[in-house]
Amino acid sequence: MSDATLTIRTDNATKQDIANFAASLGLSTSAFITAATLQVMRDGQLTLTPTLEPTSYLEKIMLEVEEDIKHDRNITHTNSKEEAIAHLKSLM
């Protein structure tokens, strides 16, 4: 295999994060990027997954919901979709 150089631009923090991740796998950055590129070319796809960390707005809402549950507020107790729909319509 002959060597070719592939140059990408990224910020220093991202470069370090990639190097750290590659090292955690026991790979150099170059070996990691090569392996990832070969996998994409073999599979014909790239799967990107978002981080699952809530925004500060969502965290606020989640805390409000936890308080509502704790104090039995803003909760409709029903096992029937018809009752739930009727309740929602009554709020309009």
C-alpha positions in Angstrom: 0.0 0.0 0.0 1.4 3.3 -1.0 1.0 6.3 1.4 -1.1 9.3 0.5 -1.7 12.3 2.7 -5.2 13.5 3.6 -5.4 16.9 5.2 -8.5 18.1 7.1 -9.1 21.3 9.0 -10.5 21.2 12.5 -10.1 23.1 15.8 -7.4 22.1 18.3 -9.9 20.8 20.8 -11.5 18.5 18.3 -8.1 17.3 17.1 -7.2 16.5 20.7 -10.5 14.7 21.3 -10.0 12.5 18.2 -6.5 11.7 19.3 -7.7 10.8 22.8 -10.5 8.6 21.5 -8.2 6.9 19.1 -5.7 6.3 21.9 -8.5 4.8 24.1 -8.9 2.2 21.3 -5.2 1.6 21.1 -4.8 3.4 17.7 -3.0 6.3 16.4 -5.1 9.2 15.0 -4.0 8.2 11.5 -5.0 4.5 12.0 -8.3 5.5 13.5 -9.2 7.8 10.7 -8.1 5.2 8.1 -10.2 2.5 9.8 -13.3 4.8 10.0 -12.9 5.8 6.4 -12.5 2.2 5.2 -15.6 1.2 7.2 -17.6 4.0 5.6 -16.4 3.0 2.1 -17.2 -0.7 2.8 -20.7 -0.1 4.3 -21.6 2.8 2.1 -23.0 4.7 5.0 -22.1 6.8 8.0 -24.1 6.7 11.2 -24.0 9.8 13.3 -25.6 9.7 16.7 -26.4 12.9 18.7 -25.4 13.2 22.3 -28.3 12.6 24.6 -27.7 15.5 26.9 -30.7 17.7 27.6 -30.5 21.4 27.0 -30.9 23.7 30.0 -34.5 24.4 28.8 -35.4 20.7 28.8 -33.7 20.2 32.2 -35.9 22.9 33.6 -39.1 21.3 32.2 -38.0 17.9 33.4 -37.5 19.3 37.0 -41.0 20.9 36.8 -42.5 17.5 35.7 -40.8 15.7 38.6 -42.2 18.3 41.0 -45.7 17.9 39.4 -45.5 14.1 39.8 -44.2 14.4 43.4 -47.1 16.7 44.3 -49.7 15.0 42.0 -50.3 18.2 40.0 -51.1 18.6 36.4 -51.7 14.9 36.0 -54.8 13.2 34.5 -55.4 9.8 36.0 -57.0 7.6 33.4 -56.4 4.3 31.6 -58.8 5.2 28.8 -57.8 7.1 25.7 -61.3 8.4 25.3 -61.2 9.9 28.8 -57.8 11.4 28.1 -59.1 13.0 24.9 -62.2 14.3 26.5 -60.1 15.8 29.3 -57.8 17.5 26.8 -60.8 18.8 24.8 -62.3 20.2 28.0 -59.2 22.3 28.5 -59.6 24.1 25.2 
